[in-house]
Amino acid sequence: MTGHRFPAGEKGRLTAEERRRLQPAEEIVQRMDPSPGEVAADLGCGPGYVTVPLARRVGRVYGVDAQQAMLDALMENVPADLKGKVVPVLGELPRIPLEDHSIDRAVVVNVVHEIENLAQFNIELRRCLKGCGRLSIVDFPKWETSFGPPLSERMSDLEMVAMFPFFQVVRTWRFQEFYQIEMALI
Ligand SMILES: C[S@@+](CC[C@H](N)C(=O)[O-])C[C@H]1O[C@@H](n2cnc3c(N)ncnc32)[C@H](O)[C@@H]1O
């Protein structure tokens, strides 16, 4: 199921108008229902398509990505009034380069299919999240969509949930182009 890493040279596609139409970032963040004081981590943040609107709604967001070019683009895309809220962190998932019990929410948008060793990722999420912490996942359904990885690299929303046994589902939204799952640490 693990696929190829999204190339940094194509990062413009991640903030393109077509994506904004098909997968509106503000609506994704709205469904997360974040609180103003939260500390969040956007894991595999890319150029910050979700990091930026999330930073408007919480106290701090760690933007974690394995590619420095993505983190550079992230900080270029963060407006001046949010600069103090977004912390870029270079790191290779499944290891999460954050302290134990330091975040209220982990956000993983269009990334899980690129991560090797999801069992280890699950353990790392539990280590970094505070009690009752939230996990927000957005990914692609197993049918043809306007963009996204090959069908062979995708998981259905039910297959995705099964990969995170330390979490229980709070709510799932299923759309034509993607699904979003809100989970809570058990
Ligand atoms: C398809 S992009 C999605 C980016 C962003 N979440 C968004 O929705 O625009 C996948 C991102 O995950 C990052 N990524 C993939 N595998 C990773 C890993 N093992 N550790 C950290 N980042 C990773 C890539 O560098 C890329 O920025």
The ligand as a Gaussian input file, in Angstrom:
#p B3LYP/6-31G(d) Opt

LIG

0 1
 C        0.848000      14.462000      -1.147000
 S        1.853000      15.518000      -0.154000
 C        0.647000      16.196000       0.968000
 C        1.143000      17.421000       1.676000
 C        0.134000      18.110000       2.599000
 N       -0.266000      17.257000       3.697000
 C       -1.069000      18.572000       1.820000
 O       -2.165000      18.040000       2.058000
 O       -0.908000      19.450000       0.974000
 C        2.741000      14.372000       0.892000
 C        3.755000      15.047000       1.782000
 O        4.189000      14.113000       2.754000
 C        5.593000      14.182000       2.858000
 N        6.061000      12.856000       3.265000
 C        5.908000      11.687000       2.605000
 N        6.440000      10.672000       3.289000
 C        6.951000      11.233000       4.424000
 C        7.650000      10.696000       5.538000
 N        7.924000       9.393000       5.627000
 N        8.022000      11.546000       6.515000
 C        7.744000      12.866000       6.440000
 N        7.101000      13.431000       5.397000
 C        6.712000      12.622000       4.395000
 C        6.068000      14.572000       1.478000
 O        7.357000      15.153000       1.524000
 C        4.982000      15.546000       1.041000
 O        5.278000      16.849000       1.452000

